[in-house]
Amino acid sequence: MSQEEKIKVGISTGDLNGIGGEIILKLFEDHRILDFCTPIIFASIKTFSFLKKHFKSNINFNSINKVEQAQQGKVNIVNVWNEDVKIEFGTEDFKIGEYAIKSFVAATKALKNSKIDILITAPINKHNIQSEKFNFPGHTDYLNQELEGNSLMFMVTETLKVGLLTDHVPVKDITSSITEELIESKIDTIYNTLIKDFGIQKPKIAVLGINPHTGDNGVIGKEDDTILKPALIKIREQGKLVFGPYSADSFFGSNNYKQFDAVVAAYHDQGLIPFKTLSFGQGVNFTAGLNRIRTSPDHGTAYEIAGKGVADINSFKEALFTGIKIFKNRRMHKQWSTNPLIKQSKKI
């Protein structure tokens, strides 16, 4: 890959008392990564000098004050703050939460203004980021406000992709949140992202039921019959290969998921428990449906091992390369869409 083609990857630090700093350092200690991208970390050279010393890293940084100053072949750090930050690994700290959001907001602004090509977010603590200035359940909701499109949490690996109708919604509010319009919108987003972002031309999508045993004909809830099934009929009439609803309790254990390109779950734990059981440490959280690309690892801050140097970087590495792959797929899809001769030559 020539220098002109290298993708600019923005990275937000996440919770500095967690494992975010460690996995960022470990990833870019492998200098081969710089052959694929130009990393730009939104933080502070002082903060990362402390992390470098703590973890005995041999990495060298290029300290800059503007994204435009980033150099290819180097690990760049944009100085979002200049003061010293007191890091106490494994501790929840609202001040540390403020720095996580400073990093994330600055990186999002760069993404929005096309100064970086993709954004990788290290894990945050959803509790200590809350403030008068930032009142969002997490990354996804803020990105949905700042970027174009309708965001959707899409958990992905090479062999399993799970989308959610509702994400960070209390269990008591799930059924009232699911409407025919929501179902159609979310499935449409998943369908289009499978085509544009993952290069699957005719996606097959499975949909899980809302209630146990998809309601057993109304015995265990009526939402599957009155809301979900009518919505799926409408979607099928549009020519989309959408199947279900399937009973969630046996769907993954029977390996039925392997017959589909994506699975749609009604709510957070219905989709993420099986996903993380099957893929933990290799999965990626991709915010689908937006005009910009953001990915993150499938784990949290891991306070219990923070600062010990034992964090696994595999999911973070997968988040990086998944983001790069999606960027290239979108670029190729745009070329195909604007130049039909490319499609024709591809078929030949």
C-alpha positions, 0 to 999 in steps of 0.5 A: 500500500502506498503512503497516499493510500494509507487510511487515517485511523482516529483512536479515542482513549476510553477510560484511562483507569481501564485497559484502553491505554494498554491495548493501544500501546500493545497494538502499535508496538507491532510496527507492521500495523503502520503499513496499513494505516496512520494512527492518530490518538486523541489524548496527550503526550504527557498521558501516553508517556506515563503509560509508556513508562508504566508498561515498559513500552518501546513505542515512539510517538509523534506529538502534534497539536492538529490532526493535519500535522499527523505523519505517516509511518508514525504513531501520532498523538493529538494533544487534546489536553496538556495537564497531568492526569492522575491515573489510578488503574482499576478505579472508577473516577469521574475526572477520568470519565471527563478525559475519556469524553474529551478524547471521544468528542475531539475524535468524533469532530475530526471524523465528522469533518473527514480529517480521519477516515475511521474511528476506533474507540477504546472502552468507556465506563458508561457511569463516570462519563455522565455530566451536564455536558455529556448525557448519553448512554454511550458512544453510539447515541452521541455518534447518532446525534453528530453524524448523518444516518440512523445508528445501529449497534452491529456486533460482527465477526467473520462468521457471526453478525448480530444487530439489535432492534433495541440496545441500551433500553431497560428490560421493562421498556423493551416491548413498548419500544418495538414498533413495526416502523422500528423493525423495518428501519433497523432491518433496512439498515442491516440489509444495506450495511451487509451490502455496502460495508461487507460486500454481501450482494443478497443478504439472508437475515434471521430475526429472533422473536420478542417473547419466549418461543415467539409468544406461542401463538399469544400464550406468552405475549402477543407482540410477535403476532401483532407487531413482529410478524406483520412487519416481516411480511412487509419486508419480504414483500420488498424482496428482502430475504428475511426469515423468522421469527425464530425462538431465541433459546435454541437458535444459536445452540442449534447452529442455525445462525450459520445459515444466515449473513446476520441475525436480528435480536429484539434486545441487548442481552438476547443478542449479545449474550450468545454473540460474546459466548461464541466470539468473545475476544474476537468480536467487534462492535460496529456502529452501522447506519451512519455516514462515517465508520466507528468500531470498538472492541467487544469488551469493557474497561476490565478494571480488574486487570487494568495496569497489570500488562495482561490485557488481550489486544485481539478484539481491539486489533479486530476493530482496527482491521474491520474498520479498515475493511469496511472503509475499503468496501464502502469506497469500492461500493461507491465506485461500482454504484457510480460506474456500472462498467466496473460491475460489468467487468467484475462479472466478466 
